């Protein structure tokens, strides 16, 4: 079980003005997991985050919501990783993905940051190591790079947000596989697409 997931990080920005924006899809996902598993969030200053402990597939999982704002997410992830002596195999980061449509969530290991500032900072703070696991939650693309900032910081219309939620529900349904049977989880989730 040394390579099983022990930490699930959801990326987002703290504060009510960012609540349920597209860029906070990672926060929304870990909030959903906490709710499903009767977890309670607590502020932890040494980790610069809100944390929640849940049990899934017989093991304790730490959920993390960095409170550093998106561009400094790595500060929190590195603090937890160092404190608990985690390996890259133990870490799953859930975040919004412009290059996937709403209704799709995809698992992968490693890769670049894809222009995502939260992912960029995590890679930097982990010593430029990038081979941690990722859950990419599709939010779609506005069509032009000049529109991206306003798009990700906005809230999706109801039809889109419903699809995003369905993809998160499917990812959560596969949580036990994600934790302990990664390749099977990839096969299951990566073939899923929610429809209206």
QUIDADA-V204995 format. One record per pair of residues at least 4 apart in sequence whose ideal C-beta (glycine too) atoms are under 7 Angstrom apart, sorted by the first residue. I is the first residue (numbers start at 1). J is the second residue. D is the distance in whole Angstrom. If there is no record, write none. Layout:
BEGIN
{{I;J;D} {I;J;D}}
END
This chain:
BEGIN
{{3;89;4} {4;59;7} {4;179;6} {4;180;5} {5;61;7} {5;90;6} {5;92;5} {5;133;7} {5;178;6} {5;179;5} {6;61;6} {6;62;6} {6;86;6} {6;90;4} {7;62;5} {7;64;6} {7;80;6} {7;86;6} {7;90;6} {7;91;5} {8;30;6} {8;33;7} {8;61;6} {8;63;5} {8;92;5} {8;94;7} {9;64;5} {9;77;6} {9;91;7} {9;93;5} {9;94;7} {10;26;4} {10;27;5} {10;29;5} {10;30;3} {10;65;5} {10;94;5} {11;26;4} {11;70;6} {11;73;6} {11;93;7} {11;94;7} {11;95;4} {11;118;4} {12;18;7} {12;23;7} {12;24;4} {12;26;5} {12;27;3} {12;65;7} {12;70;7} {13;18;4} {13;23;6} {13;24;6} {13;69;5} {13;70;5} {14;67;5} {14;69;7} {18;23;7} {18;24;5} {19;24;7} {20;24;6} {20;28;7} {20;155;6} {21;153;5} {21;154;6} {21;155;5} {22;96;6} {22;139;4} {22;151;7} {22;152;5} {22;154;6} {22;156;6} {23;70;7} {23;96;6} {23;152;4} {23;153;6} {24;28;6} {25;29;6} {25;95;7} {25;96;4} {25;137;4} {25;139;6} {25;164;6} {26;30;7} {26;94;4} {26;95;4} {26;96;7} {27;31;6} {27;65;5} {28;32;6} {28;168;7} {29;33;7} {29;94;5} {29;137;6} {29;168;5} {29;171;7} {30;34;6} {30;63;5} {30;65;6} {30;94;7} {31;35;6} {32;36;6} {32;168;6} {32;172;6} {33;37;6} {33;54;6} {33;63;6} {33;172;6} {33;175;7} {34;39;4} {34;41;6} {34;52;5} {34;54;6} {34;63;6} {36;172;6} {37;54;4} {37;55;7} {37;56;7} {39;52;4} {39;53;6} {39;54;4} {39;63;7} {40;52;6} {41;50;5} {41;52;5} {42;50;7} {42;51;6} {43;50;6} {44;49;6} {44;51;5} {46;79;7} {47;51;6} {47;76;6} {47;79;5} {47;80;5} {48;66;6} {48;67;6} {48;68;5} {48;75;6} {48;76;4} {48;79;6} {49;64;5} {49;65;6} {49;66;5} {49;67;5} {49;76;4} {50;65;4} {50;67;6} {51;62;6} {51;63;7} {51;64;6} {52;63;4} {53;60;6} {53;62;6} {54;61;5} {54;63;6} {55;59;7} {55;60;6} {56;61;5} {56;175;5} {56;176;6} {56;179;6} {57;176;4} {57;179;5} {57;180;5} {59;179;7} {61;179;7} {62;80;7} {64;76;7} {64;80;6} {66;73;5} {66;76;4} {66;77;7} {68;72;4} {68;73;6} {68;75;5} {68;76;6} {70;117;6} {70;118;4} {71;117;5} {71;121;6} {72;121;6} {73;77;6} {73;118;4} {73;121;5} {73;122;6} {74;78;6} {74;121;4} {74;122;4} {74;124;6} {74;125;3} {74;126;7} {75;79;7} {75;125;6} {76;80;7} {77;81;6} {77;122;5} {77;125;6} {77;126;7} {78;82;6} {78;125;4} {78;126;6} {79;83;6} {80;84;6} {81;86;5} {81;91;7} {81;126;7} {86;90;4} {86;91;6} {88;129;6} {88;131;5} {88;132;4} {91;132;4} {91;133;6} {92;133;4} {92;135;6} {92;178;7} {93;122;6} {93;132;6} {93;134;5} {94;135;4} {94;137;6} {95;116;6} {95;118;6} {95;119;6} {95;136;7} {95;137;7} {96;137;6} {96;139;5} {96;152;6} {97;136;4} {97;137;6} {97;138;5} {97;139;7} {98;139;6} {98;141;5} {98;148;7} {99;114;7} {99;141;7} {100;104;5} {100;106;6} {100;136;6} {100;138;3} {101;138;5} {101;140;5} {102;138;6} {102;139;6} {102;140;5} {102;156;7} {102;160;5} {102;163;4} {102;164;5} {103;138;7} {103;163;4} {103;166;6} {103;167;5} {103;193;6} {103;194;4} {103;195;7} {104;138;4} {104;167;6} {104;193;5} {105;135;6} {105;136;7} {105;137;5} {105;138;7} {105;167;4} {105;168;7} {105;170;7} {105;171;5} {105;189;6} {106;136;5} {106;189;7} {106;190;5} {107;133;7} {107;135;6} {107;178;7} {107;185;6} {107;186;5} {107;189;6} {107;190;6} {108;134;5} {108;136;7} {109;131;6} {109;133;5} {110;130;5} {110;131;4} {111;130;7} {113;119;4} {113;120;4} {113;123;6} {114;119;7} {116;120;6} {117;121;6} {118;122;7} {119;123;6} {120;124;6} {121;125;6} {122;126;6} {123;128;6} {123;130;5} {124;128;7} {135;171;6} {137;164;7} {137;167;6} {137;168;6} {138;167;6} {139;156;7} {139;164;6} {140;160;7} {142;147;4} {142;148;6} {142;151;4} {143;147;7} {147;151;5} {148;152;6} {149;153;6} {150;154;6} {156;160;4} {156;161;4} {156;164;6} {157;161;7} {158;162;6} {159;163;7} {159;196;6} {160;164;6} {161;165;6} {162;166;7} {163;167;7} {163;194;5} {163;196;7} {164;168;7} {165;169;6} {166;170;7} {166;194;4} {167;171;6} {167;194;5} {168;172;6} {169;173;6} {170;174;7} {170;189;6} {170;192;5} {171;189;6} {174;178;6} {174;185;5} {174;188;5} {174;189;5} {175;179;6} {176;180;6} {177;181;5} {177;184;5} {177;185;4} {177;188;6} {178;182;7} {178;185;4} {181;185;6} {182;186;6} {183;187;7} {184;188;6} {185;189;6} {186;190;5} {187;191;7}}
END
